[in-house]
Amino acid sequence: MPLPQIGGWLEHSVGPLMSWCILVAAAALAGHMVFRLTGFPRMLGYTVVGLFAGWLGFGDLPWPLQGNTQVLLHTAVGTSMLIAASQISLKWLLRQPFLLLQSLVESMAALVLVTGTLQLLGMGWAVSLGVGVVAMAASPSVLLRISSDLRSSGAVTDRSLLMATLGCIYALVLGLVITVAWSPVPGTDAQSGLVLTAAGMGHLLWNLGLTLLWALLTTAVLWPVLRWTSSRSDSTALYMLAVLVAASLLAERLGGSSALGFVLAGVMLRNLSPKPMVWPSAFMAGNTMLNLLMFVLVASMAGQMAPSAALISVVAAASLARLLGKMGGVLLLGAGTGIGWLRQWPVACAQSPSSGLALLIASAQVAQWAAVNPEVAISVSSIALPMIVLCEVIGVLLASLALWRSGEAHRGIGLSALTSKEKRHDT
């Protein structure tokens, strides 16, 4: 039996629910083995299992994302974005204009370098700019998992998460603008550009209004519950997850960006309180499970793409341009941000991972553009999906090593660390 048909045969034999149970169990086991034997975060094991699953045709996931798969990914991204954004104090941030400039420069540098690289490789403006917007997004989800697995804490860890969250806000806003207000020139030419229409502008304003509405509603229903004395109970966590799922469903049916709404909700929740938010432990456990599914899903989508020599070279060039843009933008303006230029290196490395949020932006572009110009949508998918997974793997390695070098993460790499009497992060 050919390998790509094994996944379909297994699903037909045991059913889709059982096959996903097997996939999740395999990912959890692989993640634990990677974490235990190498010291690197568990998500590397999740990604490897997801890549094999996609390559074997396991799951037969629709692309662009739709239905339950889309809601699951929105919820998984939303929990992480809500947690990450809830650490942003606007009063403190507004007193740090150089930090805001640094975050904007690193995001725009990634956009410009990736777009310019794809243009030099002969891609059209629509494809180049679409992939460039996807490349802007960092991954607070990855950094939260790295911080949890490696028990990392300190100024570098906090700054890395803040920069990644700000970069995601820029990517989500620009992604919404590019996806909704602009569209490729109608036809079947992958080299086409983008056009702006009056209808697109009206649609953009409608989506921005709905996004703000989802943010306000999410804040309104979460704020009273989080102020209760029993806010750390398991029932509170279930309530919060139900709210996020409901907001994702409303955004899917009516419009707007639920991911951007969750970011804005997290910022509002943090700044309505004089103290940082304390999330229920069951909510954090739910976020861990959702992240496992998210990393497997992201890798599975990329594993379904048929590789070729030309595609591999384009993806490698775009990934390198993204890495140079993000790291270069952080290091270029690192002197005036309060933690010293030398400590900007781990912060720069921590901006390199990419994951579920980038996949959501790519999916939205493909879903919106497929009816107008299918060739552009196919080209964006074939470049963006492998780039996301490649940047996720390389970014996790770079961020983990950088946090180890900064002294904020617990060490414990390799088999020798398992018998070491020194303090390890896996004990």
Summary of the structure (lengths in Angstrom):
residues: 427
radius of gyration: 20.7
end to end distance: 43.0
largest distance: 66.4
contacts: 1601
relative contact order: 0.18
helix: 74%
strand: 1%
